[in-house]
Amino acid sequence: MENALPRLLTDSEIRTRLRNLRGWTHRGRFIVKSYHFKDFVEGMRFLNAVARIAEGYQHHPDIKVRYSTVTLSIQTHSEGGVTTWDVELAKRIEGATSQSRKK
């Protein structure tokens, strides 16, 4: 991640960047996606993978767990909205989770 804080993206920029991120939506000041699993344990495995990605990137999503559904909401808190950092984190999560679901 670059050192300087990124600028907020416009609504149009967010829509354009989310076109390549299946299932992600723009809600208020966040980008959001819910993942559905067969059970709680599978959801927690996914969440542990997300935690490793987020910690490695030093950018962390807000997380809501409801039994077998995990919802991630991402924003750059210091900027109060969606920046390139958030889209990059979503891409990293998608890349890692698509690989793990193929196994």
N, C-alpha and C positions, 0 to 999 in steps of 0.2 A: 504494500500500500504506500502511495506517495506520502511525503511528509506534510505538505500543506493541505489544509482542509479543502475538500472539493466544493464547488458551488452547487446550489440547488438546481435540479433539473426542472424544466417547464413541463406542464401537463402533456404537451405534444411530444417532447423528448422522451418522457416516461412511456407514453403509449408506443412510440416507435421502438424503444429498447425492449419492451415487454413482448413484442410480437414474436420474438424468438425464445421466449420462456413460457412454455406451455403451462397453463393453469394459474399463472401469476396475474393478479389484478392490482389496480391502483385504487386504494381506498383512503381518502383524506390525505394525510401526510405520510402514508406507508405504502409499501408494496406487500401483498399478502398472498399466501397460498396455504390451503389445507390439504394434508395428505391423509389418506384413509388406509388402514391396515386391518389384517384379519383379527388381531387381538392386541391387548395392551402391551404384551412383551415385544411384539414386532414393532410397535410404535416407539417403544423405549430404545430398541436397537437403532432405529432410524435417528432418534433424538441424540443418542450418544455419538453417532457419526456426524451429525450437524454440529454438536459441541466441539468435536475435534477440528472440524473445518473452520468454525467461527473463531476458535482460540488461535489457530494457526494464522488466520487472517487478521486477528485482533479487531474484529468487528462482529457484534453479537446481535442476533435477532431477539425480539420479544417472542415468547413461546406460550401457547395455550394447549394443554393436553386435556382431552375429554375421551376417556377410555381408549378407543382405537383410532382416534382422530388427533393429529398434531397440526396445529395452525401456527405458521411462522409469519410474523409481521416485522418488516425491516424498514428502518429509517436511520439516517445519520442524526442521532439525538442532538449533537452539538449544533447542527444546522437547522433542526426543526422540520426536516422533510427528507425527500428522496434525492440522493446524489448518485454519482457514478459508483461510489463504494457499495451502495445497496444493491445495485444491479449486478455488480461483480460478485458479491456474496451469493446472491440468488443463482447466478450461473455456476459458481463453484459447488453449491449444494446440489443443483440439478445434475451436474456432471458426476458427482460422487454417488448420488442416490440412483441414477440410472444405471451405473455400473454395478452397484450392489444388488439391484433388483434383477439383473440378468443372470446372476449366479444361481 
